[in-house]
Amino acid sequence: MARCRFLLFFAVLSSIFGLLHAATAGDADPIYSACVDQCEKTGCVGGECSQHCNFTSGGVPIDGPWYLQEPLYLRWKQWDCLSDCRYHCMLAREDERKKVGLKPVKYHRKWPFQRVNGIQEPVSAALSALNLAVQFHGWVSFFFFVNYKLSFRPNKKPFYEYTGLWHIYAIFAMNSCFWSVVSHSRYVDLTEKLDFSSAVALLGFSLILAVLRVFNVTDEAARVMVSAPLVAFVTTHILYLNCYQLDYGLNMKVCLGMGTLQLILWAVWAGVTRHPSRWKLWVVVIGGALAALLEIYDFPPYRGFVDAHALWHATTIPLTYLWWNFVRDDSEFRTTTLIKKAK
């Protein structure tokens, strides 16, 4: 069974790299490139003209009064003449391809999405925001459960030794969801790096947490020894992405490696432990593995809004809710076990 899982993992890895390799088919289209070049000169694609082409990318007006510029609260999206031209040329080119029976392709690694009020991927952004809310709810419920329903040691510390780690995990998770919302709203270099970095940090810390909980590491010195190499690796990788090269292929390998390893750890632990809530852990592990198929078998957005990645965000919402339910159950189970041993 374990061998089958590893074979499936490598098959998944190969499929993802194949998709990444073909991700620039749209912007390599000479018709699309010519459209963008022409639009930058005229400011129009067919009957659609961009107000941003009246200004430079830095926001300095070429013609027209100052009050025609976008308000400050909208400028963070960094829509300019080039990005608007790419967007309208992409839609125009996709209309042409659809008429001759061709399937949609990606442009600059992204599917042809329909913008809503300047938001690049509105469905994914909304689902990421909902996931953020579920993460916050799960963390708050865990906080109140541990502090107001479970017993404490004589030194006023909780019996559950992983309380602090789960609080840190919640911060990483909510941070990752927040930057996912921002990145799906507007995909630029800065938001992309912040999205990638926060996701890597979350995966790294969740792997540390999985190792510590599965092997029941409670000694502080042992925790430091286990965590230090992983912290160093994750920090180095984030610095590499931000300061040297934003390598998508390498980042995919790192994320897949850390994600798969912790899924295997939790799955094996769920299989050998007598934890009363192990079924919840099984649902999260199996559900997470199945949800990953949406990232592998990617498909273009339905009506320009809902693609496979958006559906993946949707599946993580109930899994996140169930995950925090398991964390609360684990805190209660561990506390009860320790109290019985103390007696």
C-alpha positions in Angstrom: 0.0 0.0 0.0 2.8 2.4 0.9 4.6 1.6 -2.4 1.4 2.5 -4.3 1.2 5.8 -2.5 4.8 6.7 -3.5 4.1 5.7 -7.1 1.0 7.8 -7.2 3.0 10.7 -5.7 5.7 10.5 -8.5 3.0 10.3 -11.1 1.3 13.4 -9.7 4.7 15.2 -9.7 5.3 14.4 -13.3 1.8 15.6 -14.3 2.2 18.9 -12.5 5.6 19.6 -14.2 4.1 18.8 -17.5 1.3 21.4 -16.9 3.9 24.0 -15.8 5.9 23.4 -18.9 2.9 24.2 -21.2 1.8 27.2 -19.1 3.0 29.9 -21.6 1.2 28.8 -24.8 -1.0 31.9 -24.8 1.6 34.6 -24.5 3.8 32.8 -27.1 0.9 33.2 -29.7 2.1 35.8 -32.3 -1.4 37.1 -32.9 -1.7 37.8 -29.1 1.7 39.5 -29.0 0.9 41.6 -32.0 -2.4 42.7 -30.4 -0.6 43.8 -27.2 2.0 45.8 -29.2 -0.7 47.5 -31.2 -2.8 48.2 -28.1 0.1 49.9 -26.3 0.3 52.3 -29.2 -3.4 53.0 -29.7 -4.8 52.2 -26.2 -7.6 50.1 -27.8 -8.5 46.5 -28.7 -11.4 46.5 -31.1 -14.0 48.7 -29.6 -12.5 48.4 -26.0 -10.2 51.2 -24.9 -8.2 51.5 -21.7 -8.2 54.6 -19.6 -4.8 53.5 -18.2 -3.2 54.1 -21.6 -3.6 57.8 -21.0 -0.9 57.5 -18.4 2.5 55.9 -17.9 3.0 52.8 -15.8 4.3 55.1 -13.0 1.0 57.1 -12.9 2.4 60.3 -14.6 -0.3 61.8 -16.8 0.5 62.0 -20.5 -2.7 63.8 -21.3 -5.9 64.7 -19.5 -6.4 66.3 -16.1 -5.4 64.8 -12.7 -8.9 63.9 -11.7 -9.1 61.2 -14.4 -6.6 59.1 -12.6 -7.7 56.3 -10.4 -8.1 56.9 -6.7 -5.3 55.9 -4.4 -7.2 52.9 -2.9 -7.4 51.4 -6.4 -3.8 52.0 -7.5 -2.5 49.1 -5.4 -3.8 46.8 -8.1 -1.2 48.3 -10.5 -3.4 48.1 -13.5 -1.6 50.0 -16.2 -1.6 50.2 -20.0 0.4 47.0 -20.5 -1.7 44.9 -18.1 -5.0 46.3 -19.5 -3.8 45.6 -23.1 -2.8 42.0 -22.1 -6.2 41.5 -20.5 -8.3 42.8 -23.5 -6.1 41.1 -26.1 -6.4 37.8 -24.1 -10.2 38.0 -24.2 -10.2 39.0 -27.9 -7.9 36.1 -28.8 -9.9 33.6 -26.8 -13.0 34.7 -28.6 -11.3 34.0 -31.9 -10.0 30.6 -30.7 -13.5 29.7 -29.5 -15.0 30.4 -32.9 -12.7 28.0 -34.6 -13.2 25.3 -32.0 -9.9 25.7 -30.1 -9.6 25.2 -26.3 -8.5 28.0 -24.0 -4.8 28.3 -23.2 -2.9 30.1 -20.4 -1.4 33.5 -20.7 1.6 34.4 -18.5 0.9 31.2 -16.5 -2.7 32.2 -15.8 -6.0 31.1 -17.4 -8.2 33.7 -19.2 -10.3 34.9 -16.2 -13.0 37.6 -16.3 -12.2 40.5 -14.0 -14.8 41.9 -11.6 -14.3 45.4 -10.3 -10.6 45.0 -11.1 -10.3 41.7 -9.2 -8.4 39.2 -11.3 -9.8 35.9 -10.0 -12.9 36.9 -8.0 -14.1 33.3 -7.1 -10.7 32.2 -5.9 -10.3 35.4 -3.9 -13.7 35.0 -2.3 -13.1 31.4 -1.4 -9.7 32.3 0.1 -11.4 34.9 2.2 -13.9 32.3 3.4 -11.1 29.9 4.2 -9.5 32.7 6.2 -12.7 33.1 8.2 -12.9 29.4 8.8 -9.3 29.3 10.0 -10.0 32.2 12.4 -13.1 30.5 13.7 -11.2 27.3 14.2 -8.4 29.0 16.1 -10.8 31.0 18.3 -12.8 27.9 19.2 -9.6 26.0 20.0 -8.4 28.9 22.2 -11.6 29.1 24.2 -11.9 25.3 24.5 -8.3 24.9 25.9 -8.5 27.9 28.2 -12.1 27.6 29.5 -13.1 23.9 29.3 -9.9 21.9 29.9 -8.0 21.4 33.1 -4.7 23.2 33.9 -1.6 22.0 35.6 -0.7 23.3 39.1 1.7 25.8 37.4 -1.3 27.3 35.5 -0.2 25.8 32.2 -2.4 23.6 30.1 -1.9 19.8 30.1 -2.0 19.8 26.4 1.7 20.3 25.4 1.0 21.4 21.8 -1.3 24.4 22.6 1.4 27.0 21.8 2.3 25.2 18.6 -1.3 25.2 17.4 -1.5 29.0 18.1 1.5 29.5 15.9 0.1 27.3 13.3 -3.1 29.4 13.2 -1.1 32.5 12.6 0.8 30.9 9.7 -2.5 29.6 8.2 -4.4 32.9 8.4 -1.4 34.7 7.0 -1.3 32.3 4.1 -5.0 32.7 3.4 -4.7 36.5 3.6 -2.0 36.7 1.0 -3.9 34.2 -1.1 -6.8 36.6 -1.2 -4.5 39.5 -2.2 -2.7 37.4 -4.8 -5.9 36.2 -6.5 -7.2 39.8 -6.5 -4.1 41.1 -8.4 -1.3 38.9 -9.5 1.9 40.9 -9.6 5.5 40.1 -8.6 5.1 41.4 -5.0 1.8 39.6 -4.2 3.1 36.5 -6.0 6.2 36.3 -3.8 4.2 37.0 -0.6 1.7 34.3 -1.6 4.4 31.7 -2.3 6.4 32.6 0.8 3.5 32.4 3.2 2.4 29.0 1.7 5.9 27.6 2.1 6.1 28.9 5.6 2.8 27.3 6.5 3.8 24.0 4.9 7.1 24.1 6.7 5.7 24.7 10.1 2.8 22.2 9.7 5.5 19.6 8.8 7.3 20.5 12.0 4.1 20.2 14.0 3.3 16.9 12.4 6.6 15.4 13.3 6.4 16.7 16.9 2.8 15.4 17.4 3.1 12.1 15.6 6.3 11.1 17.5 5.0 12.8 20.7 8.1 15.0 21.2 7.4 17.0 24.3 11.0 17.8 25.6 11.9 21.4 24.6 15.5 20.5 23.7 14.4 17.7 21.4 11.8 20.0 19.8 14.6 22.5 19.0 16.8 19.8 17.5 14.0 18.5 15.3 12.8 22.0 14.2 16.1 23.7 13.6 17.0 21.9 10.3 13.5 22.3 8.9 13.4 26.0 9.9 16.8 26.5 8.2 15.6 24.8 5.1 12.4 26.7 4.8 14.0 30.0 5.5 16.7 29.4 2.9 14.1 28.4 0.3 12.0 31.6 1.0 15.1 33.8 0.7 16.1 32.0 -2.5 12.6 32.7 -4.0 12.6 36.4 -3.0 16.2 37.4 -3.3 17.6 35.2 -6.1 15.1 33.6 -8.4 11.4 32.9 -8.3 11.7 29.3 -9.5 8.3 27.9 -10.0 9.5 24.3 -10.7 11.7 24.2 -7.6 9.0 25.7 -5.4 6.5 23.1 -6.6 9.0 20.3 -5.7 9.6 21.7 -2.2 5.9 22.2 -1.5 4.9 18.8 -2.8 7.7 17.2 -0.8 6.7 18.8 2.5 3.0 18.4 1.9 3.3 14.7 0.9 5.6 13.9 3.9 3.2 15.3 6.5 0.2 13.6 4.8 2.1 10.3 5.1 3.0 11.0 8.7 -0.6 11.7 9.7 -2.0 8.8 7.7 0.4 6.3 9.3 -0.3 7.7 12.8 -4.0 7.5 12.2 -3.6 3.9 11.2 -1.6 2.8 14.3 -3.1 5.1 17.0 -6.2 4.5 19.1 -7.2 8.1 19.0 -11.0 8.5 19.3 -11.1 11.1 16.5 -8.8 9.3 14.1 -11.6 9.1 11.6 -11.6 12.9 11.3 -7.9 12.8 10.6 -8.5 10.1 7.9 -11.1 12.3 6.2 -8.8 15.3 6.2 -5.9 13.2 4.8 -7.9 11.4 2.1 -9.9 14.6 1.3 -6.7 16.6 1.0 -5.2 13.9 -1.3 -8.3 13.9 -3.5 -8.4 17.7 -3.6 -4.9 17.7 -4.9 -6.2 16.1 -8.1 -7.9 19.4 -8.9 -4.4 21.0 -9.0 -3.1 18.2 -11.2 -5.9 17.9 -13.7 -6.2 21.6 -14.2 -8.9 22.9 -16.5 -9.8 26.4 -17.8 -12.3 28.6 -15.9 -16.0 27.9 -16.5 -17.5 31.1 -18.0 -14.2 32.8 -17.1 -14.7 32.4 -13.3 -14.4 28.9 -11.8 -11.3 26.8 -12.6 -9.8 23.8 -10.9 -7.8 25.9 -8.5 -11.0 27.7 -7.4 -12.7 24.3 -6.7 -9.6 23.3 -4.7 -10.1 26.4 -2.5 -13.7 25.3 -2.1 -12.7 21.8 -0.9 -10.3 23.2 1.7 -13.1 25.0 3.5 -14.9 21.9 5.0 -11.5 20.2 5.5 -10.2 23.1 7.5 -13.3 23.1 9.7 -12.9 19.4 10.3 -9.2 19.8 10.9 -9.7 22.2 13.8 -12.4 19.9 15.2 -9.7 17.2 15.3 -7.3 19.6 17.0 -9.8 20.3 19.7 -10.6 16.6 20.2 -6.8 15.9 20.3 -6.4 18.5 23.1 -9.2 16.9 25.1 -7.9 13.3 24.5 -4.4 14.2 25.5 -5.5 16.2 28.6 -7.6 13.3 29.8 -4.8 10.8 29.3 -2.3 12.9 31.2 -4.7 13.5 34.1 -5.4 9.8 34.4 -1.6 9.1 34.4 -1.1 11.8 37.1 -3.6 10.0 39.4 
